[in-house]
Amino acid sequence: MFAPSKIIKAIGLLVLIVSVVSCKSKQVIVSGEVDTSLSAKKIIQGHYQNQLDFTTLSGKVKIDYSDGLNSQGVSVSLRMKKDEVIWISAPLGMVKAHITPDKVSFYNKLENEYFDGDFRYLSNILGTDVDFQLVQNLLLGQAVLDLRKEKYNASVAGETYGLKPKNRNELYKILFFLEPKNFKIAKQQISQPLKDRFLQMDYSYQEVTSKVLPNTIAIEAVTDAQTNTIDLEYRNMEFNRQVNFPYKIPKGFKEIILAEYAD
């Protein structure tokens, strides 16, 4: 059985952290060839020209979670309405999460408790500042930071394009690696050396009804020398199906106080 505390952390990382499309319609994408003449500006333009255009996304996500001592696995339902809501439900609705640009909320029927507050909870788990846009971008294979707001140096890193900020930031260190076929994120890293925090996401991609979205995401989050890892695999994804986002915190549940999850 997936332990309640573990599924809460896994959902936190996931929402850190989407006609039915069958598994047969999923086509894993093979990367194209790197063009060494491309500038950072062209690479970034390609990234945003290829971002997903949709209204809703729904399907299943297999989660494998480890905190270095214990490993757990579970499959959850994921629904998104772009820029508005991310909804996650564990089997039998034992744990549900409802994320909007203003609020993070989830409840856990196994321990009769709930959380209803801001993004500090997810920031604590992931070890970096989190908002709705970052979580949505993470789940869709987009850069978690807006690449158009800084200038970058471009390089070729294996079979990917590497982007590194031209201006050094003492608080944050960020690196992006983009695959050449669709300019989607292959790997992205954010670290805060002074706080001993590190977040890395590695991606592979699939094509569903002519749209490119992640097939797998491997997330590593390090906070105060503790490492949490989560592997996501998207299954049976569907775009633009009419979906709802049922969510209501049961009466009598105990509220989780943020201090309980502080570093």
Protein Blocks (a to p, Z undefined) as FASTA:
>chain_A
ZZfklmmmmmmmmmmgccdddfklpccdddddddfkbcfklmmmmmmmmpccdfbdcddd
dddddehjaccdddddddddehkbccdddehhlaccdddfkbccdddfklopaddddfkl
mmmmnopacdfklmmmmmnopafbdfklpccddddehjaccdddfbdcfkbccdddddfk
lopafbdcdddfknopacddddddddeehiacdfbdcddddeehiacddddddehiaehi
acdddddddehiacddfklmgZZ
